[in-house]
Amino acid sequence: MKRGLVFGMTILIVMMGFALIGGDVAAKEPKAIKWYVDDDAGSSQDGSKEYPFATIQEGVDAAAAGDEVNVEPGMYIESVTITKSIKLKGKDATIMCPTTPEVAYVDESSKMYEYLVGIFGGSYDVDSNTYSGPGTVSVEISGFIVDANDYSPAGRWCSILLRNANKDDGKSKIHKCDVINTNVDGKETFGILGYGTMDVEIKDNLVNQFARGGIGMYSGHAKIEKNVVIGPGLGVPVTWAPNGIQVGYGASAKIKDNEVTGCGWPGTAWAGTGILIVDTSDVKIEKNYVHDNETAIGVVDFPESLYGSVWSGVVSNIEVKKNIVEDNEWGIDIANECNNVKVEKNEVYDNTYDGIDVWTYSGLVPPPSNIKIEKNSIVGNGGDGLWVGSTVTQIVDAEKNWWGAADGPSGDGPGSGDTVIGNADYEPWLTKQPKQPRSH
């Protein structure tokens, strides 16, 4: 680290941890310490490998920025709060919800959250129990079973809650964790949820069961890759419409190689959705396997004209590419003021109703524009292959798709394949099935 210059001299000074060589002062970085935790440990331990702490929170509290906390197999009945840049590594260790889990607010939400693992950047105000401000932390968590134990919260619940987790000083990463046994009815419950200045990778996790959301990113940026996200199931009488992966409200993301299933809601006003993009821009949805949901993939502007100025965000620059979308009730949904959405090289097969819909909630809502639907296989859907609502004034570019028949789409088209209805340009179409994007 440069501290100053000495001109015309070559000086070597070693003093108080600083070295001045050729005029440059280098700060000696403290060596990262490895701390250890074992639920079989006794009291009055020092966190060494020989004398590990008995709780994860003890290890986290002892660690300094850059340190690593290693957790042995076992059952740890506690909430864990992390407010510094560390690595937390488990060896198939279980973090189990205690009788009274931790509670906190984050500045970006008015909701109170009870949580099992909390990762918070910024400052903490004791009086309001709120994390706020610009500070960030870089935290890497791996190798845990995060078990909510079917806990019924007073307000909102999140098994892993993040705020201002950012990779500026290292890696912010949640990987190889199983997030399980989240309560699925009553209150709004989430698996993994991020607010604030986020730049995080969420990879190789299982998120199994939730009432409101599996993985959610509400600001910042995330890479969400190779996760398995399982909702409460189709037709299950849950209170909330669950979304498997949701990115919105200004967040951007790359969502790739995930499997998302089991997101449905028995009501008619809303829909459970496998992957939902809402009121945000710059999201790529690629090579996911999305099946057995009420709606597979939703790209939706929540309209300001119907719900107020708080919903002023516009959806733009969204890519939906090389996904397998099959056996859902509805396939891909593009609704309201969405601009520059590309749907390309997807397999949209055997959905109960429509394969792809482009529409608005009402005539008062600005319609989608610059929508391109190209080189997809749209086959065997029970409703329409592509339905464009009557309020969509701009022609939807739906050229070069395979509709399941060499003579093209039916409906407004001349052929015998899946139907096309509405303001869409479907010519030319593909006369044979394109190469499959991937297997599952």
N, C-alpha and C positions, 0 to 999 in steps of 0.2 A: 504494500500500500504506500503510495507516494506521500511523503510528509513535508519535504522541503528540498532545497538544492544548495550545495556548497560549490561555488564556482572556482575553477582553477586548482582544485585540490582533489586528491583521492584519499579519503579518510575511512578508516574502519573503526566503528565504535559499537561495542556491545554493551548495552546498559538497560536494565529494567525491561527486558523482553523486546527491545527495539534494536534493529541492526541498521546502521547507516553505511552504505557501501556505494562509493562513487557518487555521493550526493543524494542517494535515495534512501528513505527510511521505510523499512518493511516491518509491519506489525506481525508478530508471531501469533498465528491463529491457535487458540486453545484446542487441544486434542479432544475429539468427541469421546464421551464416556458411554460405556454400555452398562445399563442398569438391568436388574433381573427381578422377576416377580414369579412367585410360586404359591398357589393357594394352600399348600401344605406347610408353609413356613410359619415359624412362631412369631412372637412379638419382639420388639427391640432389635430388628435386623437393620443392616446398613445398605441393602440393595446390591450387594456384590453377588457374584455367581455362587459363592459358598454360603452366603447369608442373605438370600433374596427377601424382598418385601413380600407381604402377604396379600396386598391389594394393588390393583393397577393404578389407582389414583395416587398411592404413595410413590410409585415409580415415576409417574408423570410430574408430580410436585417436586421430586428431587432432581429431575433432569433439567439441564440448561439447554438453550437453543443449540441445535445441531446434534444433541445426544440421541441415543437409541435405547428404547425400553423393550426388553425381550420378556415375553410372557409364556410361561410353561403351560402344558395342558392342564386343564382344571376348570372348575366352575367359579366364576367371579360374580357375586351378586352385588352389583353396584352400578351407579351411573358414573361415567368418566367425563371429566371436563378438561379440555386441552386449550390453552391460550398461548402456546409458544411453538416454535418450529422444531418439531422432533419427529422421529420415526417410532411407530408403535407396532411391534411385530409379535404376532401370536403363533403358537404351534398347536393349532386346533383347539385353542382356548375358547371358552364360552363366557360372554358377558351377558348375564341374566338380569332382567329387570327386577329391582328391589321392590319392597312394599311401598316405599315412598321415593320415586325417582326425582331427579333434579328438574327444576323448572326455570325457564328464562324467557325473556323477550329479546328479539333482535329489532334494530331500529327500522328496518325496511318493512316490517309487518306489525300490524296492530294486535296480532294474535299471540296468546300465551302458548308456549310449547313446553310440554314435558318431554324429556328425552333420555335416551340410554347412553349415547355418545354425543357430546357436544364439542365442536371445533370452532373456536371463535377468535377472529382478529378484531382489532379495535380496542376500545377501552370499556371498562365495566363500571356501571353506576349501581351502587348497592341499594340506594333508596328505591329506584325504579326497577331493579333487577333486569337491566337492559344493557346489551352490548351495542355500541355505536362507534362512530368515528372511522378514520381512514386506515388505521394500521392493519397489516395483513400477517398471516402465518402460513408457513409451508409445512404441511403435515402429511406423512405417509402412513397409512394403516393397512395391514395385511394379515390374513391368516386367522380371522376370528369368526365364531358363530355369535351373531348379535341377536339375542333371543328376547323379544318383548314379552314373552310369557303370557300372551293374551291379556295384557294389562288394559283396563278400561280407563281412559284419561278423563280428567275434568274438562279440559279444553281440547286443544290439538295435541297430537302425539307425533314425534319423529324419532325413529330408531337411531339414525345418524344425521344430526343437524349441523350444517356448516354455515359460517358467515365469514366473508373475507379470507377464504382459503385460496391462496394464490401462490403460484410457483416461482415468483420473482427471486426468492432466496434459496430455491431448491426444488423439490417436487411436492406438489399437493396431489395425492393419489390415494384412492380407496380401491383395493383390489384383493381378490381371492377371499372375500368375506361372504358368509351366508347370513342374510337378514331375514329372520323367520318369526312366525307366531305373533305377528302384529294383529291387533283386534280389527275385525272387518265390519263391524256394524256399530251404529250409534254416533260416535264422534269422528272427526276427520283425522285419519291416521296416515302416515307416510313412512316409506322405507328410508330413503336418502333424499335430502332436500337442501338446496343451496341458495343463499341470499348474498347480496353485497358484491364486493369486488372479487369475483370468483375467477379462477383459472385452474381447473382441476381435471384430473383424469379418473373416471369411474369405470373400472375394467375387471372382467372375469369374476363378477359377483353373482350370487343368487339372491333375488329379492322375491320372497314367496309369501303372498298375502298382505293386503293393505285395504283400507276403506276408500282412500281418496287418491293416493298417488304412490307409485313404486319408486321411481327416480324422477326428481323434479329439479329444474334449474330456472331460477326466477330473475337472475341478472348475471352479468359476466359471461364467461365462456367455459364450455366443458367438452371433453371428449368422452363419449359414453359408448363403450365398445365391449363386445363379447360378454354381455350380461344375459342372464335368464331372468325374466320378469314375469311372475305368475300372479294374476289377480284373483279375486274371490270366485270367479266363474260366471258363465252365462246363466241368466235366469235365477241367480241367487237373490233373495229379497233383502238387499242392502239399502241403507239410507242414502248413501252418496253414489254418484256416478264415478267409478274409478278410472284413472288413466295410468297406463303402465309406465310410459316415459313421457314427461311433459316438459317442454321448453317454451318459455314465454316472457312477456313483459320486459323486453329489451335484451334478453339473453341470446347468445349465439351458441351453436353447438355443431359437432360432428357426431352423428348417431349411426353406428356401423356394427354389423355382425352381431346384433342382439336377437334373441328370441323373446317375443312378447305374446302372451296369451291370457285368456280368462278374464278380460275386462268387459263387463256388461252391467246393465242396469235395467230393472224391470219396468220403470216408468217410461213416459213418452216425451217429456219435456226436455230431457237431456240424453246423452249417450255415453256409455263407457267406451273408452277409446284406447287402442293399443299404444300408438304413438301420436301425441297431440302437440302441434305447434300453434301457438296463439299469440297474437299481438306482438310479433317480433320479426326480425330479419336475419338473413345470413345463416341458414341452417341447412346442413346436408344430411339426408336420410338415405343410407346406402347399405345394401346387402343384408337387410334384416329379414327374419322369418316371422311374419305377423299372422297369427291364425287364431280362430275360435274366439274372436272378440265381437262386441256389438258393432263398432266401427274399427277398422284396422288402422288407418292413418288419416288423421285430420289436420288440415292446414286451414286455420280459421281466424278471421278477424272478428273479435267480439265488438259489435257495432256501437259506436258512440251515439249514433242517432237514436238508438233504442234504449241504451243503458247508461248514458251520461258521459261527461267529459273525462272521467277517470279511465275510460276505455278508448282513449284517443289514438292508441298505437295502430300502425298499419303493418300488415304482413307483406314482406317483399323478399326477393332473392332466395327462394327455397328450391332445393333440388331433392326430388324423390326418385331414386335411381337403383335399379338392380335388386329390388326387394321381391320377396315371395309373399304375396297377399292372397291367402286362400282360406276357405271354410269359415269366413266371418259372416256376420249378417250383412254388413255393408263394407265395401272395399276402401277406396280412397275418396276423401271428401274435401273439396276446395270451396270455401264459403265466404261470401261477403267481400270486403275491400282487400283483396289479395292481388298483388302485382308481381309479375315476373316469377311465375312458378313453372318449373320444368318437371314433367313426369316422364321418365325415360327408362326403357329396357327393364320394366317390371313384369312379373308374372302375376296377373290378376285373375284368379281361377276360382270357380265353384263357390262364389259367395252367394248367400241366400237371396239377396236383393240386388242392388246395383253394384257394378264393378267400380265405376268412377262417376262421381257427381260434381258438377260445377254449378253453383247456385247462390242465391241470397235468402236471408231469413224473411225479407219483405221487400216491396218495391221502394221503400224509403231508404234502403241501404245501398251504398255504392257497390256495383257488382265487381267480380273478378275481372282482371285485364292482363293481357300478355301471358296467356296460359298456353303452354306447349305440351302436348301429350303425344309422344313419338316412340316408335320401336318397342312397344309393349305387346305382350300376349294377353289378350282380354277374352277369356274363353269360359263358357259354362256357367255364367252368372245368371241367377234366377230371374232378376229384373232386367234392367238395361245394362249393356256393356258400358255405355257412356250416356249419361243424361245431363243435358245442359238446360237449366231453368229458364223460364220465359223472360226473366228480368235481366239476363246476361246479354248485353247489347253487342259486345265485341265478339267476332267469330273466334271460337276456340280452335286452335291449330291441332288437329288430331290426325295428321297424315302419317303414313308409314307404320301403321299398327297391324298386328295379326288378330283377326276377329274370330278365328276358329274355322274359317272356310275360305277357300281360294277365291270365291266370287264376292268376298267382302262382307260388310256388315248388313244386317237386316234393319227393320224399322224405317228410318229415313233413307237408309242405304238400299242398294238393289239386290243384296246377296242373302245368304242363309246363315251367316255368323251371328255373333252377339249383336244386339240392337244398338243403334245410335239414334238418339232423339234430341232435337234442339239445334241451336245455332253453332254447328261444328263443321269444319272442313275435314272430311275423312278420306279424300282422294289425293294421291294414290294410296292404296292399302298394300300391305304385304300379302303375297300369295302363298307363302309358306311360313311355317313357324320359325321364328328366329332362334338363335342359340340360347340355351337356358343360361341364366346368369350364375346359378350355383345350385348345388343339391343340398338337401337337408335330411 
